[in-house]
Every structure is written in C-alpha cells, then in structure tokens.
Amino acid sequence: MPKLDIHQFTCHSDNFGVLIHDPASGATASIDAPEAAPIERALADKDWRLSHILMTHHHADHAEGVAELKAKWGCKVVGNAADAARLPDLDSTVSPGQSFDFSGHGAHIIDTPGHTIGHIAWHFADDRLLFAGDTLFALGCGRVFEGTFEAMWSSLSRLKALPPETAVYCGHEYTQSNARFALTIDPDNQALVERAGKIDELRARGAPTLPTSIGLERQTNPFLRPDDPAIRRRLKLEGASDAEVFAEIRRRKDAA
C-alpha cells in the first residue's frame, strides 16, 4: 500500500493545518480544522477532495473551520467519544485504544489528556506518523488547561514510547520560543544547542520547523527528559519523581 501523502501549511498566525491523502483511493483528511480558507486553498493546490476531518480536541483554534468545510464537502468528522459534547458536527466517534481505518491506513487512538481532558492523538504506525495536536510540540508541550500535571506527564510518556523514527506533526509553530526556554532548563545539551541554531536559521527565512520526530524530541525536549540527571541537578530535584520534575518545568514555562 502506498504511504500517505502529507501537506502542511499555516492557518491563523501560528497554527498548522495538515492534510493527509491516500493516493490509491483519493481519500483526504484534515487533521483538525483550524481555519476553513487556508484548508480550501491547500485542497485546491493539491487537487484533493476532503473526505474526513480527524479531531484532536475541541479548542476553537482547532475546530472553527469544521462547519464550513463539512457544509461544502460533506466530509465525515471523527473525534473522541468522551468529548463528543464539545466537538462540532461529529459523524462518528473513536475511543482511546481503538483503531480507526482511514482508507486502509490504520490509526491507533492514543489518550492524551492534560491540555484538555478529552484530547487524543492519532498514530499511523505503518506510515510512521503521529498527529499530536496540542499535547506534544517541538521542544515543548501544551499548557495544562483542564487536566493535571500528572495526567499530562502520563500522556507525554505514551508518546515518548513510540518508535524514534515516528514523524510528529503538532498544532502550532512554537518551536523557536520553546527552544529559548529549553536552553534555560538544559543548557549543556549539545544536541539542543545545535538544534536551536538550526531553528533560528529556519525561522529567519520563514521556513517551518515541523515535522519533528520522537527520536529528536527524546534527545532535546526538556518536557520529555525529566529523568535526565543534569536537568534534575539544575532544578535541585534530584530525589523527585519524573512527574514532579515535569511539573516544575511546566510551571517555569507558564511563568516565562
């Protein structure tokens, strides 16, 4: 089976829109729907027809384009059954632990509460793709709005355990500011220092910093590295649990 084609583009000021396309069937899904007009332009550029919208969570900057796109395309909107009351125009639901068949490509639904209680991620294992929404960012993670720090750390731990070659698509272009913060937590991490320089080069020419990969995030993202001895020493939390170290990093980011 041919791999999924991926088209990433900007919505709003810093959201990413992502279309996934099965070349065999022509099926095309939008991961969330941040804004209808850029998604329409992307579909036209690719000459693709929208068949699905796969939702990660209910926030308006991920959902406000749903109604307009569904009205035009008659696409199927799929989201977490546990959050169905807050997801617009759902046609079908999925639950964590289940698989969803997208034109022969299986997506495993991963429970990722923390940013919102009902947040999920879509993992296409055979295609080595993860659509993480606002749970995991390049060099960062989502703010904990509805869940707890412990729940968010559990969510990130599930994503961290995926194969290192997994390509990660996230909801926002936050990487440059995340890199600056990461260097305050893990300044002696040479891989992080080098990555931050490359990110500055990309942003200077207006290029996106995504996708990233699970392997790269394990090496450089402090939110996935609360077990690192150097980070623990810097935070003076050598005897704390991973969840407690994560929570301190997230609190510092919130206050930054």
Phi, psi and omega per residue, in radians:
M1 nan 2.313 3.117
P2 -1.135 2.586 3.116
K3 -1.203 2.746 3.056
L4 -1.159 2.440 2.963
D5 -1.499 2.441 -3.102
I6 -2.112 2.314 3.060
H7 -2.244 2.056 -3.120
Q8 -1.937 2.494 -3.084
F9 -2.753 3.009 -3.059
T10 -1.663 2.422 2.955
C11 -2.175 2.690 -3.086
H12 0.864 -2.534 -3.117
S13 -1.570 -0.577 -3.070
D14 -2.520 0.158 3.023
N15 -1.341 2.632 2.940
F16 -1.793 2.338 2.861
G17 -1.693 2.526 3.118
V18 -2.408 2.256 2.987
L19 -1.922 2.388 3.006
I20 -2.034 2.425 -2.966
H21 -2.371 2.236 3.045
D22 -1.603 1.939 -3.053
P23 -1.176 -0.374 -3.132
A24 -1.288 -0.789 -3.067
S25 -1.731 -0.380 -3.037
G26 1.516 -0.045 3.125
A27 -1.098 2.429 -3.110
T28 -2.384 2.272 3.102
A29 -2.083 2.495 2.942
S30 -1.698 2.282 3.025
I31 -1.440 1.915 -2.951
D32 1.035 -3.101 3.123
A33 -2.572 1.331 -3.047
P34 -1.083 -0.610 -3.016
E35 -2.841 2.247 -2.996
A36 -1.196 -0.772 -2.986
A37 -1.075 -0.834 3.108
P38 -1.117 -0.564 3.092
I39 -1.175 -0.727 3.089
E40 -1.062 -0.737 3.125
R41 -1.123 -0.723 3.133
A42 -1.117 -0.722 3.090
L43 -1.073 -0.751 3.139
A44 -1.145 -0.724 3.131
D45 -1.039 -0.660 -3.095
K46 -1.597 -0.203 -3.042
D47 1.015 0.790 3.090
W48 -1.900 2.710 3.090
R49 -1.971 2.298 -3.035
L50 -1.368 2.142 3.139
S51 -1.927 -0.434 -3.061
H52 -2.523 2.689 2.847
I53 -2.181 2.119 -3.111
L54 -1.853 1.964 -2.986
M55 -1.593 2.450 2.994
T56 -1.706 -0.651 3.128
H57 -2.877 3.072 -2.899
H58 -1.588 -0.132 -3.033
H59 -0.965 2.534 -3.016
A60 -1.026 -0.627 -3.106
D61 -1.313 0.058 3.007
H62 -2.067 -0.129 -2.984
A63 -2.253 -0.137 -2.951
E64 -1.238 -0.298 3.102
G65 -1.552 -0.042 -3.010
V66 -1.069 -0.914 -3.016
A67 -1.046 -0.787 -3.113
E68 -1.147 -0.735 -3.136
L69 -1.179 -0.709 3.133
K70 -1.166 -0.666 3.127
A71 -1.083 -0.655 -3.127
K72 -1.380 -0.795 -2.944
W73 -1.756 -0.270 -3.042
G74 1.110 0.494 -3.079
C75 -1.283 2.763 -3.129
K76 -1.584 2.211 -3.131
V77 -1.761 2.207 -3.044
V78 -2.184 2.334 3.132
G79 -2.717 -3.116 -3.042
N80 -1.211 2.181 3.130
A81 -1.012 -0.604 -3.092
A82 -1.206 -0.280 -3.122
D83 -2.138 0.419 -3.019
A84 -1.055 -0.540 -3.095
A85 -1.177 -0.349 -3.095
R86 -1.900 -0.046 -3.137
L87 -1.732 2.271 -3.012
P88 -1.358 2.436 2.893
D89 0.992 0.669 -3.130
L90 -1.166 2.439 3.001
D91 -1.813 -0.569 3.100
S92 -2.624 2.834 -3.086
T93 -2.190 2.770 3.043
V94 -2.277 2.847 3.084
S95 -2.274 2.604 3.106
P96 -0.930 2.410 -3.089
G97 1.664 -0.347 3.096
Q98 -1.445 2.929 2.999
S99 -2.001 2.590 3.094
F100 -2.126 2.272 -3.135
D101 -1.586 1.984 3.033
F102 -1.867 1.630 3.091
S103 0.885 0.790 3.112
G104 1.576 -0.109 3.108
H105 -1.795 2.053 -3.073
G106 -1.471 2.263 3.068
A107 -1.944 2.164 3.039
H108 -1.529 2.296 -3.090
I109 -1.605 2.081 -3.089
I110 -1.865 2.263 3.110
D111 -1.294 2.097 -3.108
T112 -2.341 1.008 3.107
P113 -1.200 2.765 3.126
G114 2.503 -1.127 3.035
H115 -1.100 -0.863 2.870
T116 -2.304 2.773 -3.120
I117 -1.132 -0.612 -3.056
G118 -1.704 0.280 -3.084
H119 -1.185 2.424 3.018
I120 -2.302 2.786 3.018
A121 -2.072 2.658 -3.112
W122 -1.937 2.033 -3.084
H123 -2.000 1.946 3.062
F124 -1.657 1.578 -2.979
A125 -1.102 -0.775 -3.085
D126 -1.161 -0.498 3.110
D127 -1.624 -0.031 3.129
R128 0.991 0.866 -3.077
L129 -2.272 2.436 3.003
L130 -2.260 2.250 3.035
F131 -1.911 1.802 -2.898
A132 -1.673 -0.054 -3.124
G133 1.007 -2.231 -3.117
D134 -1.916 0.386 3.061
T135 -1.473 -0.955 -3.135
L136 -1.996 2.230 3.008
F137 -1.970 2.860 2.964
A138 -1.080 2.035 -3.129
L139 1.118 0.349 3.141
G140 -2.763 -2.958 3.017
C141 -2.648 2.923 -3.116
G142 -1.242 2.664 3.034
R143 -1.146 2.518 -3.118
V144 -1.534 1.733 -3.092
F145 -1.613 -0.786 -2.988
E146 -2.011 -0.530 -3.092
G147 -1.587 -2.725 3.107
T148 -2.023 2.858 3.057
F149 -1.050 -0.660 3.136
E150 -1.123 -0.733 3.112
A151 -1.132 -0.705 3.133
M152 -1.135 -0.707 3.113
W153 -1.119 -0.690 3.074
S154 -1.071 -0.707 3.117
S155 -1.103 -0.830 3.138
L156 -1.127 -0.592 3.106
S157 -1.103 -0.650 3.090
R158 -1.108 -0.728 -3.136
L159 -1.257 -0.674 3.130
K160 -1.040 -0.509 -3.091
A161 -1.382 -0.113 3.130
L162 -1.224 2.807 -3.130
P163 -0.975 2.479 -3.045
P164 -1.086 -0.469 -3.117
E165 -1.380 -0.038 -3.124
T166 -1.097 2.157 3.062
A167 -1.349 2.362 -3.047
V168 -2.018 2.146 3.026
Y169 -1.918 2.279 -3.050
C170 -2.064 3.019 -3.026
G171 -1.422 -0.308 -2.989
H172 -2.522 2.705 3.021
E173 -1.612 1.379 3.140
Y174 -1.921 0.134 -2.854
T175 -1.129 -0.693 -3.070
Q176 -1.144 -0.798 3.104
S177 -1.182 -0.614 3.076
N178 -1.099 -0.670 3.140
A179 -1.115 -0.735 3.127
R180 -1.058 -0.740 3.106
F181 -1.191 -0.758 -3.108
A182 -0.977 -0.637 -3.131
L183 -1.189 -0.367 3.057
T184 -1.351 -0.363 -3.114
I185 -1.676 -0.614 -2.996
D186 -2.376 0.996 -2.958
P187 -1.207 -0.359 -3.101
D188 -1.646 0.099 3.124
N189 -1.405 1.801 -3.040
Q190 -1.108 -0.606 3.101
A191 -1.104 -0.654 3.094
L192 -1.199 -0.757 3.128
V193 -1.027 -0.801 -3.142
E194 -1.150 -0.698 3.138
R195 -1.140 -0.712 3.131
A196 -1.041 -0.683 3.092
G197 -1.112 -0.722 3.123
K198 -1.159 -0.637 3.114
I199 -1.124 -0.744 3.101
D200 -1.048 -0.693 3.112
E201 -1.126 -0.759 3.129
L202 -1.079 -0.829 -3.078
R203 -1.222 -0.517 3.115
A204 -1.089 -0.519 3.094
R205 -1.824 0.237 3.060
G206 1.299 0.328 -3.119
A207 -1.541 2.578 3.116
P208 -1.256 2.690 3.104
T209 -1.703 -0.049 3.133
L210 -1.917 2.728 0.094
P211 -1.351 2.825 2.971
T212 -1.901 -2.852 3.085
S213 -2.480 2.744 3.095
I214 -1.040 -0.730 -3.136
G215 -1.063 -0.766 3.140
L216 -1.169 -0.681 3.122
E217 -1.164 -0.659 3.084
R218 -1.043 -0.608 -3.105
Q219 -1.350 -0.553 -2.869
T220 -2.241 -0.280 -3.046
N221 -1.561 1.971 -3.066
P222 -1.090 -0.445 -3.141
F223 -1.234 -0.299 3.049
L224 -1.765 0.100 -2.989
R225 -2.200 0.613 -3.119
P226 -1.199 -0.203 3.089
D227 -1.519 -0.068 -3.080
D228 -1.242 2.207 -3.088
P229 -1.037 -0.660 -3.119
A230 -1.152 -0.712 3.094
I231 -1.127 -0.755 3.138
R232 -1.078 -0.737 3.110
R233 -1.110 -0.752 -3.103
R234 -1.097 -0.636 -3.127
L235 -1.532 -0.053 -3.087
K236 1.002 0.792 -3.127
L237 -2.265 0.721 -3.051
E238 -1.043 -0.556 -3.093
G239 -1.725 0.125 -3.074
A240 -1.453 2.861 3.041
S241 -1.328 2.851 3.076
D242 -1.015 -0.710 -3.128
A243 -1.110 -0.659 3.137
E244 -1.209 -0.687 3.090
V245 -1.143 -0.790 3.076
F246 -0.967 -0.817 -3.102
A247 -1.042 -0.694 3.116
E248 -1.144 -0.711 3.102
I249 -1.097 -0.757 -3.125
R250 -1.143 -0.696 3.105
R251 -1.078 -0.713 3.126
R252 -1.129 -0.690 3.114
K253 -1.147 -0.714 3.128
D254 -1.053 -0.578 -3.092
A255 -1.566 -0.122 -3.052
A256 -1.218 nan nan
